[in-house]
Amino acid sequence: MKSLSADAILKAVGRVRGGVMPAHNKLTAEMESVRIAPPERVVLPMQQHIGAPCMPTVKVGDTVSIGQVIGDTDKYVSAPIHASVSGKVVSVADVRLANGRMAPAVTIENDGEDRLFEGIAPPKVTNREELLQAVRASGLVGLGGAGFPTHVKLNFPADKNVDTLVVNAAECEPYITVDYRECMENAENILGGVYLLADLLQFKQVVICVEDNKPKAIEVLKSIADKDLHEGNKVRLMTLKSKYPQGAEKMMVLSATGRVVPAGKLPADAGCVVMNVGSVAFVNRYLTTGKPLTSRTVTVSGDCIKEPKNIRVPVGTSVHQIIDACGGFTKDPVKIIAGGPMMGTALIDTDVPLLKSNNAVLAFSESFCKPERDCIRCGRCHAACPMGLIPTQIENYVHLKDAEMLEKYGIGVCMECGSCSYACPSAKPLVQYMRLAKEIVKEAQTK
């Protein structure tokens, strides 16, 4: 396998506007990922990605094996769902997700046999089309939290002139350390995935971006380099200044290449594809083993968690089982979050299943939550916004339900990073207003 050029450590070429500097709180950074005992049952929602939901392909009473397709659709922007344990299907019914919405789900009672589906085998991949078909079949969606079907992201039109793959290992959200552990534990898979994607998709350059607060990860990626690698090596490692939201796609493209992704456009419109480091590593593992996405690593942390850990769990494991595997709570939490504290989703119930895109479960006490007060018009939210929006003005038009003015003030380019909420001294839930604004505009457009 080719490897990273040892002397090719780059510095960011673009400067991100705004942003904030939250405490990192990477409590689990040096804790190796551990597997937990599979749960007695898993609940696998058919909506685990951005795009069209899947339809169940199994029925109550069916016996299934790990890696078997249990949900799929013919819609393009979607990805199949696979059984994460072997056992019997005991329910096909709607369940409530972490975001409060209902979705059909397949519930499997674990038989304890850990039986792999007999059809699992490494796919034959020799060209672009076979790669795209394999990635779709794997069920891979963005593992960094967005959940966008990866085969769609990689199927960029030829006229976009995409020439750069940016591998996102920044992991700028506080507490979360799964990408860091991926670098520390699976660097060979990362590099294998990078060169495979570069060869089959004809990227002219690949930039692996790591924040400078992760020196051990940088050293690991450097340590597997081949010092005699030919001069034409096109893969480079870049260190980024530790600043949130450095890991957001548009910010990452700017930092890595100096290119600006136009408002309302995707990185492909700036000639780039951005992939989470875990997604890149998974592509290499899938093409080697043929085992689809049935489990993932999750950071479990926060001041209410007894034993913070990075754990590998089957997709569909309930949040309360994940917390129990980490010793439970030391005190009653005031807030439980699926994902990071900046962009995650607050849970009202721990009896919800882990999805493919969930990279953390965090639990916090009252000290994490501040009481909301009146706006003091300090302008810190605007200064912190990477997109240059005026969140308090958007909040005003949310109260008025004025979709036209919300569009005028640029709500469509908000990426819900939460920098405005973090910077606000009055603890106003500005990012929640941004989300409400998008719903108001969406509703107005459908009338």
PARO-407400 format. One record per residue (C-alpha): residue in one letter; x, y, z. Coordinates in pm, 1 decimal, decimal comma. Layout:
<rs>
+---------+----------+----------+----------+
: residuo :        X :        Y :        Z :
+---------+----------+----------+----------+
:       A :        X :        Y :        Z :
...
+---------+----------+----------+----------+
</rs>
This chain:
<rs>
+---------+----------+----------+----------+
: residuo :        X :        Y :        Z :
+---------+----------+----------+----------+
:       M :      0,0 :      0,0 :      0,0 :
:       K :    116,0 :    352,7 :    -73,5 :
:       S :    145,1 :    582,2 :    223,1 :
:       L :    160,9 :    943,5 :    328,1 :
:       S :    463,9 :   1153,3 :    244,2 :
:       A :    650,1 :   1201,9 :    571,5 :
:       D :    766,7 :   1556,0 :    501,5 :
:       A :    439,6 :   1682,6 :    355,7 :
:       I :    282,8 :   1856,2 :    655,3 :
:       L :     91,2 :   2158,4 :    530,2 :
:       K :    -57,5 :   2459,9 :    703,9 :
:       A :   -408,3 :   2587,2 :    633,2 :
:       V :   -429,3 :   2807,0 :    324,5 :
:       G :   -764,5 :   2971,3 :    400,3 :
:       R :   -890,7 :   3158,7 :    705,8 :
:       V :  -1230,7 :   3076,6 :    853,2 :
:       R :  -1452,2 :   3368,5 :    954,9 :
:       G :  -1592,7 :   3387,3 :   1307,8 :
:       G :  -1610,3 :   3071,4 :   1512,6 :
:       V :  -1563,0 :   3014,2 :   1884,0 :
:       M :  -1314,8 :   2846,8 :   2116,8 :
:       P :  -1506,9 :   2614,2 :   2350,5 :
:       A :  -1319,9 :   2402,7 :   2602,8 :
:       H :  -1223,7 :   2076,0 :   2432,7 :
:       N :  -1311,9 :   1843,1 :   2721,9 :
:       K :  -1175,0 :   1544,7 :   2529,2 :
:       L :  -1202,3 :   1325,6 :   2837,8 :
:       T :  -1189,5 :   1000,2 :   2641,0 :
:       A :   -911,6 :   1090,4 :   2396,7 :
:       E :   -662,6 :    836,8 :   2530,4 :
:       M :   -919,0 :    562,6 :   2594,7 :
:       E :   -903,9 :    285,5 :   2335,9 :
:       S :  -1232,2 :    189,8 :   2175,8 :
:       V :  -1389,5 :   -117,1 :   2336,1 :
:       R :  -1671,3 :   -341,8 :   2221,5 :
:       I :  -1968,5 :   -397,4 :   2448,8 :
:       A :  -2180,7 :   -710,2 :   2467,6 :
:       P :  -2451,2 :   -694,9 :   2198,8 :
:       P :  -2794,7 :   -600,0 :   2339,6 :
:       E :  -3084,0 :   -842,4 :   2369,6 :
:       R :  -3263,6 :   -654,5 :   2093,4 :
:       V :  -3197,9 :   -374,2 :   1848,3 :
:       V :  -3437,7 :   -127,1 :   1689,9 :
:       L :  -3338,5 :    -26,4 :   1337,1 :
:       P :  -3527,5 :    277,3 :   1201,2 :
:       M :  -3571,5 :    298,3 :    826,7 :
:       Q :  -3474,1 :    668,4 :    838,3 :
:       Q :  -3103,6 :    679,4 :    925,3 :
:       H :  -2978,0 :    926,1 :    669,3 :
:       I :  -3056,4 :   1246,1 :    484,0 :
:       G :  -3288,9 :   1159,3 :    196,1 :
:       A :  -3563,3 :    906,7 :    128,7 :
:       P :  -3642,1 :    654,9 :    404,1 :
:       C :  -3611,1 :    284,0 :    335,5 :
:       M :  -3897,0 :     38,8 :    331,7 :
:       P :  -3870,7 :   -278,9 :    541,2 :
:       T :  -3775,6 :   -584,1 :    334,7 :
:       V :  -3845,8 :   -831,8 :    617,1 :
:       K :  -4154,8 :   -919,7 :    818,5 :
:       V :  -4232,7 :  -1029,1 :   1172,4 :
:       G :  -4111,4 :  -1385,7 :   1231,5 :
:       D :  -3825,8 :  -1373,9 :    980,0 :
:       T :  -3484,5 :  -1495,4 :   1092,1 :
:       V :  -3203,5 :  -1258,0 :    995,0 :
:       S :  -2823,9 :  -1253,0 :   1013,6 :
:       I :  -2570,8 :   -975,3 :   1071,2 :
:       G :  -2520,7 :   -778,3 :    753,1 :
:       Q :  -2844,8 :   -888,0 :    587,2 :
:       V :  -3046,0 :   -611,7 :    417,6 :
:       I :  -3364,7 :   -542,6 :    615,2 :
:       G :  -3461,5 :   -213,2 :    454,5 :
:       D :  -3406,0 :    -50,0 :    116,6 :
:       T :  -3560,2 :    176,3 :   -146,8 :
:       D :  -3519,7 :    253,4 :   -514,3 :
:       K :  -3482,9 :    624,8 :   -436,8 :
:       Y :  -3140,4 :    761,1 :   -526,9 :
:       V :  -3063,8 :    967,5 :   -215,2 :
:       S :  -3081,1 :    684,5 :     33,1 :
:       A :  -2881,8 :    391,0 :    170,5 :
:       P :  -2987,6 :     37,6 :    268,7 :
:       I :  -3026,5 :    -70,2 :    632,8 :
:       H :  -2866,2 :   -395,5 :    751,5 :
:       A :  -2929,6 :   -620,3 :   1050,9 :
:       S :  -2678,0 :   -544,5 :   1326,0 :
:       V :  -2741,7 :   -865,4 :   1522,9 :
:       S :  -2860,6 :  -1210,6 :   1424,4 :
:       G :  -3200,7 :  -1325,1 :   1544,7 :
:       K :  -3573,4 :  -1299,2 :   1482,4 :
:       V :  -3774,4 :  -1000,3 :   1364,9 :
:       V :  -4026,9 :   -933,4 :   1642,3 :
:       S :  -4173,6 :   -603,3 :   1525,1 :
:       V :  -4211,0 :   -383,3 :   1219,2 :
:       A :  -4372,5 :    -66,3 :   1347,0 :
:       D :  -4325,6 :    306,9 :   1391,4 :
:       V :  -4088,4 :    428,5 :   1664,1 :
:       R :  -3993,6 :    772,4 :   1788,6 :
:       L :  -3647,5 :    897,7 :   1694,0 :
:       A :  -3416,4 :   1127,8 :   1887,6 :
:       N :  -3546,9 :   1429,4 :   1692,6 :
:       G :  -3902,0 :   1354,1 :   1806,3 :
:       R :  -4024,7 :   1233,7 :   1467,3 :
:       M :  -4179,1 :    896,2 :   1399,1 :
:       A :  -4033,1 :    646,4 :   1154,9 :
:       P :  -4095,4 :    280,0 :   1067,8 :
:       A :  -3843,9 :     46,8 :   1229,7 :
:       V :  -3749,1 :   -320,2 :   1237,0 :
:       T :  -3692,4 :   -468,7 :   1583,2 :
:       I :  -3471,2 :   -778,9 :   1603,8 :
:       E :  -3448,0 :  -1005,9 :   1906,4 :
:       N :  -3085,1 :  -1115,7 :   1938,3 :
:       D :  -3032,7 :  -1494,1 :   1935,2 :
:       G :  -2676,5 :  -1457,3 :   2067,9 :
:       E :  -2522,5 :  -1646,4 :   1777,1 :
:       D :  -2351,9 :  -1345,2 :   1610,0 :
:       R :  -2420,6 :  -1517,8 :   1278,8 :
:       L :  -2297,1 :  -1335,8 :    969,2 :
:       F :  -2513,3 :  -1326,8 :    658,1 :
:       E :  -2393,4 :  -1595,5 :    419,6 :
:       G :  -2390,3 :  -1353,2 :    125,2 :
:       I :  -2116,0 :  -1135,7 :    276,2 :
:       A :  -1804,4 :  -1124,3 :     58,8 :
:       P :  -1557,7 :   -854,0 :    -52,5 :
:       P :  -1703,9 :   -677,4 :   -357,9 :
:       K :  -1513,9 :   -667,6 :   -685,4 :
:       V :  -1416,7 :   -306,2 :   -745,8 :
:       T :  -1197,6 :   -207,7 :  -1040,7 :
:       N :  -1355,2 :    115,3 :  -1161,3 :
:       R :  -1563,8 :    414,1 :  -1058,9 :
:       E :  -1906,0 :    258,7 :  -1122,1 :
:       E :  -1824,6 :    -56,4 :   -926,7 :
:       L :  -1699,0 :    159,2 :   -639,5 :
:       L :  -2020,5 :    361,7 :   -627,4 :
:       Q :  -2230,7 :     45,5 :   -634,7 :
:       A :  -2022,5 :   -108,4 :   -355,1 :
:       V :  -2042,7 :    201,0 :   -134,7 :
:       R :  -2418,9 :    210,6 :   -172,1 :
:       A :  -2448,1 :   -160,6 :    -94,8 :
:       S :  -2240,5 :   -107,6 :    221,2 :
:       G :  -2505,0 :    124,8 :    366,1 :
:       L :  -2243,1 :    391,6 :    436,9 :
:       V :  -2361,4 :    739,3 :    531,3 :
:       G :  -2150,9 :   1022,8 :    669,1 :
:       L :  -2017,6 :    906,7 :   1006,9 :
:       G :  -1932,7 :   1255,8 :   1124,7 :
:       G :  -2292,5 :   1334,3 :   1214,1 :
:       A :  -2455,1 :   1461,2 :    894,3 :
:       G :  -2569,4 :   1120,3 :    768,0 :
:       F :  -2558,2 :   1202,0 :    395,2 :
:       P :  -2547,3 :    886,1 :    176,8 :
:       T :  -2183,1 :    849,4 :     75,6 :
:       H :  -2242,8 :    699,2 :   -269,3 :
:       V :  -2433,7 :   1015,6 :   -364,5 :
:       K :  -2149,7 :   1238,7 :   -243,5 :
:       L :  -1894,6 :   1041,0 :   -444,5 :
:       N :  -2104,9 :   1041,6 :   -761,7 :
:       F :  -2020,4 :   1401,1 :   -852,7 :
:       P :  -2094,9 :   1519,9 :  -1207,8 :
:       A :  -1800,3 :   1540,7 :  -1446,0 :
:       D :  -1872,6 :   1906,0 :  -1522,7 :
:       K :  -1799,3 :   2001,5 :  -1159,3 :
:       N :  -1427,5 :   1939,5 :  -1224,2 :
:       V :  -1379,3 :   1786,6 :   -879,1 :
:       D :  -1006,0 :   1742,2 :   -824,0 :
:       T :   -960,1 :   1733,8 :   -444,8 :
:       L :  -1056,0 :   1492,9 :   -167,0 :
:       V :  -1052,2 :   1654,8 :    176,9 :
:       V :  -1044,5 :   1403,8 :    462,6 :
:       N :  -1197,4 :   1558,0 :    773,1 :
:       A :  -1022,4 :   1448,0 :   1092,8 :
:       A :  -1062,2 :   1785,4 :   1265,9 :
:       E :  -1323,9 :   1669,4 :   1518,4 :
:       C :  -1373,1 :   2021,0 :   1652,0 :
:       E :  -1682,2 :   1941,4 :   1864,3 :
:       P :  -1605,7 :   1924,5 :   2238,2 :
:       Y :  -1606,9 :   1584,3 :   2411,8 :
:       I :  -1623,5 :   1367,7 :   2095,8 :
:       T :  -1312,1 :   1157,2 :   2029,0 :
:       V :  -1419,9 :    883,8 :   1784,3 :
:       D :  -1233,2 :   1035,8 :   1487,6 :
:       Y :   -921,4 :   1078,5 :   1700,3 :
:       R :   -940,8 :    712,5 :   1803,2 :
:       E :   -986,8 :    618,5 :   1435,4 :
:       C :   -655,7 :    788,8 :   1359,5 :
:       M :   -485,1 :    625,9 :   1655,9 :
:       E :   -625,1 :    275,4 :   1602,4 :
:       N :   -695,6 :    240,6 :   1229,7 :
:       A :   -448,4 :    462,0 :   1044,4 :
:       E :   -371,0 :    187,9 :    790,6 :
:       N :   -737,9 :    170,9 :    692,3 :
:       I :   -749,5 :    549,1 :    658,2 :
:       L :   -453,0 :    552,0 :    421,3 :
:       G :   -586,6 :    248,5 :    234,0 :
:       G :   -920,9 :    421,0 :    181,3 :
:       V :   -754,1 :    745,8 :     77,4 :
:       Y :   -546,3 :    589,7 :   -200,0 :
:       L :   -828,6 :    367,7 :   -316,8 :
:       L :  -1063,3 :    665,9 :   -353,7 :
:       A :   -791,5 :    877,1 :   -511,6 :
:       D :   -711,8 :    610,7 :   -771,4 :
:       L :  -1067,8 :    516,9 :   -868,4 :
:       L :  -1215,1 :    868,8 :   -860,4 :
:       Q :   -909,0 :   1035,7 :  -1010,9 :
:       F :   -853,3 :   1300,2 :   -744,6 :
:       K :   -548,8 :   1510,6 :   -825,2 :
:       Q :   -480,2 :   1577,3 :   -459,7 :
:       V :   -590,5 :   1454,7 :   -117,3 :
:       V :   -561,9 :   1665,2 :    198,0 :
:       I :   -604,3 :   1497,5 :    537,9 :
:       C :   -696,1 :   1772,9 :    785,3 :
:       V :   -625,4 :   1736,6 :   1159,0 :
:       E :   -656,2 :   2008,6 :   1421,7 :
:       D :   -328,2 :   2102,1 :   1588,2 :
:       N :   -460,0 :   1997,7 :   1931,4 :
:       K :   -419,4 :   1632,5 :   1825,0 :
:       P :    -39,5 :   1593,3 :   1795,6 :
:       K :    -47,6 :   1218,7 :   1863,9 :
:       A :   -284,8 :   1158,8 :   1573,1 :
:       I :    -59,4 :   1364,8 :   1348,0 :
:       E :    242,5 :   1161,0 :   1456,7 :
:       V :     62,6 :    831,6 :   1395,8 :
:       L :    -28,3 :    933,5 :   1041,2 :
:       K :    331,2 :   1042,0 :    982,4 :
:       S :    479,0 :    726,9 :   1137,5 :
:       I :    332,8 :    494,3 :    874,7 :
:       A :    479,6 :    700,6 :    591,6 :
:       D :    713,3 :    549,5 :    334,9 :
:       K :   1016,9 :    779,1 :    328,8 :
:       D :   1114,1 :    649,0 :    -14,2 :
:       L :    778,3 :    731,7 :   -167,1 :
:       H :    802,9 :    870,5 :   -518,1 :
:       E :    810,0 :   1247,1 :   -561,2 :
:       G :    468,0 :   1254,2 :   -727,1 :
:       N :    278,8 :   1162,4 :   -409,1 :
:       K :    -50,6 :   1352,1 :   -407,2 :
:       V :   -161,5 :   1288,6 :    -49,1 :
:       R :    -78,6 :   1553,8 :    209,3 :
:       L :   -142,0 :   1600,6 :    580,8 :
:       M :   -256,0 :   1944,9 :    696,5 :
:       T :   -269,0 :   2082,1 :   1049,7 :
:       L :   -547,7 :   2328,4 :   1123,5 :
:       K :   -577,6 :   2580,0 :   1402,4 :
:       S :   -804,0 :   2441,6 :   1672,3 :
:       K :  -1120,4 :   2644,2 :   1635,8 :
:       Y :  -1487,8 :   2557,2 :   1614,4 :
:       P :  -1651,2 :   2496,4 :   1359,5 :
:       Q :  -1333,6 :   2410,2 :   1172,0 :
:       G :  -1477,6 :   2068,4 :   1083,5 :
:       A :  -1781,4 :   2199,4 :    893,4 :
:       E :  -1761,5 :   2113,7 :    522,7 :
:       K :  -1749,7 :   2467,4 :    387,9 :
:       M :  -1499,1 :   2572,7 :    651,8 :
:       M :  -1285,8 :   2267,3 :    579,0 :
:       V :  -1278,2 :   2338,3 :    205,5 :
:       L :  -1170,4 :   2697,6 :    270,3 :
:       S :   -897,2 :   2595,7 :    515,7 :
:       A :   -763,6 :   2311,3 :    300,4 :
:       T :   -775,6 :   2471,4 :    -44,4 :
:       G :   -854,4 :   2840,7 :     -9,0 :
:       R :  -1166,1 :   2786,2 :   -221,9 :
:       V :  -1503,9 :   2929,6 :   -124,1 :
:       V :  -1813,9 :   2711,6 :   -154,8 :
:       P :  -2083,9 :   2941,5 :   -300,8 :
:       A :  -2395,1 :   3011,8 :    -92,3 :
:       G :  -2650,8 :   2736,2 :   -134,3 :
:       K :  -2398,7 :   2511,5 :   -310,0 :
:       L :  -2203,3 :   2197,9 :   -217,0 :
:       P :  -1827,4 :   2139,0 :   -188,3 :
:       A :  -1837,9 :   1976,3 :   -532,6 :
:       D :  -1917,7 :   2320,8 :   -673,1 :
:       A :  -1574,4 :   2427,1 :   -545,2 :
:       G :  -1407,9 :   2118,6 :   -691,1 :
:       C :  -1391,8 :   1924,2 :   -363,5 :
:       V :  -1535,6 :   1621,9 :   -188,3 :
:       V :  -1520,5 :   1622,6 :    192,4 :
:       M :  -1531,7 :   1289,2 :    375,8 :
:       N :  -1513,7 :   1209,5 :    744,6 :
:       V :  -1202,5 :   1014,4 :    838,4 :
:       G :  -1413,4 :    728,6 :    976,7 :
:       S :  -1604,7 :    703,5 :    650,0 :
:       V :  -1279,9 :    679,5 :    452,8 :
:       A :  -1150,5 :    404,1 :    680,5 :
:       F :  -1479,8 :    216,0 :    653,2 :
:       V :  -1462,1 :    213,3 :    272,3 :
:       N :  -1129,1 :     32,8 :    294,2 :
:       R :  -1260,9 :   -217,0 :    550,8 :
:       Y :  -1573,1 :   -288,7 :    346,2 :
:       L :  -1380,3 :   -353,5 :     27,1 :
:       T :  -1156,1 :   -588,6 :    224,1 :
:       T :  -1421,8 :   -780,1 :    420,5 :
:       G :  -1756,7 :   -713,7 :    252,0 :
:       K :  -1921,2 :   -651,0 :    590,1 :
:       P :  -2166,3 :   -358,6 :    567,2 :
:       L :  -2218,5 :    -81,2 :    820,0 :
:       T :  -2376,5 :   -256,1 :   1118,9 :
:       S :  -2187,1 :   -103,1 :   1410,5 :
:       R :  -2000,5 :    213,2 :   1495,8 :
:       T :  -1785,2 :    373,7 :   1763,8 :
:       V :  -1951,1 :    622,0 :   1998,7 :
:       T :  -1805,5 :    855,9 :   2259,3 :
:       V :  -2001,8 :    840,7 :   2586,2 :
:       S :  -1908,7 :   1130,1 :   2811,5 :
:       G :  -2025,5 :   1428,0 :   3018,2 :
:       D :  -2016,8 :   1508,6 :   3389,3 :
:       C :  -2306,2 :   1269,4 :   3464,6 :
:       I :  -2148,0 :    958,7 :   3308,4 :
:       K :  -1979,7 :    730,4 :   3561,4 :
:       E :  -1726,8 :    572,9 :   3322,9 :
:       P :  -1669,9 :    782,3 :   3008,1 :
:       K :  -1560,1 :    561,2 :   2718,5 :
:       N :  -1531,8 :    515,9 :   2346,1 :
:       I :  -1739,0 :    206,9 :   2273,2 :
:       R :  -1819,9 :      4,0 :   1963,6 :
:       V :  -2189,1 :    -82,7 :   1953,1 :
:       P :  -2434,6 :   -237,1 :   1706,3 :
:       V :  -2648,8 :     18,8 :   1525,6 :
:       G :  -2995,1 :     15,2 :   1683,1 :
:       T :  -2873,8 :    -24,9 :   2041,8 :
:       S :  -3080,7 :    194,5 :   2273,4 :
:       V :  -2922,5 :    500,1 :   2433,2 :
:       H :  -3004,1 :    373,2 :   2782,5 :
:       Q :  -2815,9 :     47,4 :   2712,3 :
:       I :  -2518,0 :    248,1 :   2591,1 :
:       I :  -2521,6 :    455,1 :   2910,5 :
:       D :  -2557,0 :    140,6 :   3122,5 :
:       A :  -2247,9 :     -3,3 :   2951,2 :
:       C :  -2058,2 :    299,3 :   3083,9 :
:       G :  -2165,6 :    249,6 :   3444,0 :
:       G :  -2483,1 :    458,1 :   3426,9 :
:       F :  -2523,3 :    804,9 :   3578,4 :
:       T :  -2339,4 :    948,2 :   3876,1 :
:       K :  -2623,6 :   1199,5 :   3919,3 :
:       D :  -2947,5 :   1285,5 :   3747,6 :
:       P :  -2872,8 :   1459,8 :   3417,1 :
:       V :  -3048,8 :   1777,9 :   3314,6 :
:       K :  -2961,9 :   1728,8 :   2948,8 :
:       I :  -2878,0 :   1420,0 :   2741,6 :
:       I :  -2752,5 :   1477,4 :   2389,1 :
:       A :  -2713,0 :   1251,3 :   2086,9 :
:       G :  -2407,1 :   1398,1 :   1915,4 :
:       G :  -2192,7 :   1687,8 :   2029,7 :
:       P :  -2289,8 :   1974,1 :   2262,0 :
:       M :  -2276,1 :   2225,2 :   1976,1 :
:       M :  -2477,5 :   2049,5 :   1704,2 :
:       G :  -2627,6 :   1745,1 :   1873,5 :
:       T :  -2992,6 :   1667,8 :   1945,4 :
:       A :  -3125,7 :   1689,9 :   2301,6 :
:       L :  -3315,6 :   1377,0 :   2404,4 :
:       I :  -3634,1 :   1365,7 :   2606,3 :
:       D :  -3603,5 :    989,3 :   2650,7 :
:       T :  -3312,2 :    743,6 :   2652,9 :
:       D :  -3529,9 :    471,5 :   2501,1 :
:       V :  -3430,8 :    573,5 :   2147,8 :
:       P :  -3203,3 :    375,6 :   1914,1 :
:       L :  -2852,8 :    469,2 :   1807,5 :
:       L :  -2839,6 :    562,2 :   1438,6 :
:       K :  -2552,4 :    526,8 :   1193,8 :
:       S :  -2479,5 :    898,9 :   1211,6 :
:       N :  -2473,3 :    928,1 :   1594,0 :
:       N :  -2112,6 :    970,3 :   1706,7 :
:       A :  -2168,2 :   1049,5 :   2076,3 :
:       V :  -2400,9 :   1024,7 :   2373,7 :
:       L :  -2341,7 :   1299,7 :   2630,3 :
:       A :  -2508,2 :   1361,0 :   2967,1 :
:       F :  -2477,7 :   1685,7 :   3160,6 :
:       S :  -2586,0 :   1822,1 :   3496,8 :
:       E :  -2749,7 :   2157,5 :   3571,2 :
:       S :  -2414,0 :   2336,7 :   3558,9 :
:       F :  -2413,4 :   2284,8 :   3181,1 :
:       C :  -2736,4 :   2481,1 :   3133,3 :
:       K :  -2759,8 :   2858,6 :   3176,3 :
:       P :  -3085,7 :   3052,8 :   3221,7 :
:       E :  -3195,8 :   3258,9 :   2922,5 :
:       R :  -3199,3 :   3636,3 :   2961,0 :
:       D :  -3289,8 :   3932,9 :   2742,2 :
:       C :  -3068,9 :   4020,3 :   2446,0 :
:       I :  -2817,7 :   4294,4 :   2531,4 :
:       R :  -2743,6 :   4372,1 :   2163,7 :
:       C :  -2372,5 :   4301,5 :   2200,1 :
:       G :  -2333,8 :   4157,0 :   1850,3 :
:       R :  -2128,5 :   3857,1 :   1960,9 :
:       C :  -2356,8 :   3615,0 :   1776,4 :
:       H :  -2290,3 :   3794,1 :   1447,8 :
:       A :  -1916,2 :   3805,7 :   1515,6 :
:       A :  -1911,8 :   3431,6 :   1586,5 :
:       C :  -2120,6 :   3325,7 :   1284,7 :
:       P :  -1894,6 :   3170,7 :   1016,5 :
:       M :  -2149,1 :   3271,9 :    751,2 :
:       G :  -2181,0 :   3633,1 :    865,8 :
:       L :  -2550,9 :   3609,7 :    955,7 :
:       I :  -2732,2 :   3822,3 :   1214,2 :
:       P :  -2898,4 :   3560,4 :   1435,6 :
:       T :  -3094,3 :   3804,6 :   1653,6 :
:       Q :  -3255,7 :   3958,6 :   1345,8 :
:       I :  -3349,8 :   3612,8 :   1224,5 :
:       E :  -3497,1 :   3539,8 :   1567,5 :
:       N :  -3718,7 :   3849,1 :   1534,2 :
:       Y :  -3856,1 :   3732,8 :   1200,9 :
:       V :  -3912,9 :   3384,5 :   1343,0 :
:       H :  -4148,2 :   3538,6 :   1600,1 :
:       L :  -4322,3 :   3721,4 :   1314,2 :
:       K :  -4321,7 :   3406,4 :   1097,9 :
:       D :  -4201,7 :   3620,2 :    808,0 :
:       A :  -4061,5 :   3368,4 :    558,6 :
:       E :  -3973,9 :   3634,8 :    303,1 :
:       M :  -3752,6 :   3829,8 :    542,8 :
:       L :  -3597,7 :   3509,7 :    677,2 :
:       E :  -3485,5 :   3423,9 :    325,5 :
:       K :  -3362,2 :   3778,3 :    272,5 :
:       Y :  -3146,7 :   3756,0 :    585,6 :
:       G :  -2984,0 :   3437,3 :    457,8 :
:       I :  -3131,1 :   3160,6 :    671,5 :
:       G :  -3067,8 :   2918,5 :    385,7 :
:       V :  -2690,7 :   2931,2 :    436,8 :
:       C :  -2701,5 :   2868,6 :    813,1 :
:       M :  -2528,7 :   2539,0 :    894,5 :
:       E :  -2664,0 :   2524,2 :   1251,0 :
:       C :  -2315,2 :   2505,5 :   1400,2 :
:       G :  -2430,0 :   2663,5 :   1727,6 :
:       S :  -2152,4 :   2922,7 :   1743,8 :
:       C :  -2411,0 :   3197,5 :   1792,2 :
:       S :  -2568,7 :   3021,7 :   2089,3 :
:       Y :  -2229,5 :   2953,5 :   2245,8 :
:       A :  -2114,6 :   3314,7 :   2209,0 :
:       C :  -2437,8 :   3465,7 :   2344,3 :
:       P :  -2389,5 :   3601,6 :   2700,8 :
:       S :  -2767,1 :   3593,2 :   2748,1 :
:       A :  -2780,8 :   3219,1 :   2672,7 :
:       K :  -3045,4 :   3264,0 :   2405,3 :
:       P :  -3117,9 :   2941,7 :   2211,2 :
:       L :  -3031,0 :   3104,5 :   1880,1 :
:       V :  -2950,8 :   2786,9 :   1689,3 :
:       Q :  -3298,6 :   2656,5 :   1774,2 :
:       Y :  -3441,2 :   2974,9 :   1623,2 :
:       M :  -3233,0 :   2909,0 :   1310,9 :
:       R :  -3392,4 :   2565,1 :   1281,0 :
:       L :  -3740,2 :   2707,3 :   1335,4 :
:       A :  -3667,7 :   2967,2 :   1067,3 :
:       K :  -3586,9 :   2696,6 :    815,6 :
:       E :  -3912,4 :   2517,5 :    896,3 :
:       I :  -4108,4 :   2841,3 :    847,6 :
:       V :  -3946,7 :   2897,3 :    507,7 :
:       K :  -4001,3 :   2534,5 :    408,3 :
:       E :  -4367,4 :   2551,2 :    506,0 :
:       A :  -4415,3 :   2874,5 :    312,5 :
:       Q :  -4256,9 :   2721,2 :      0,7 :
:       T :  -4494,9 :   2424,8 :      6,6 :
:       K :  -4809,8 :   2639,8 :     14,9 :
+---------+----------+----------+----------+
</rs>
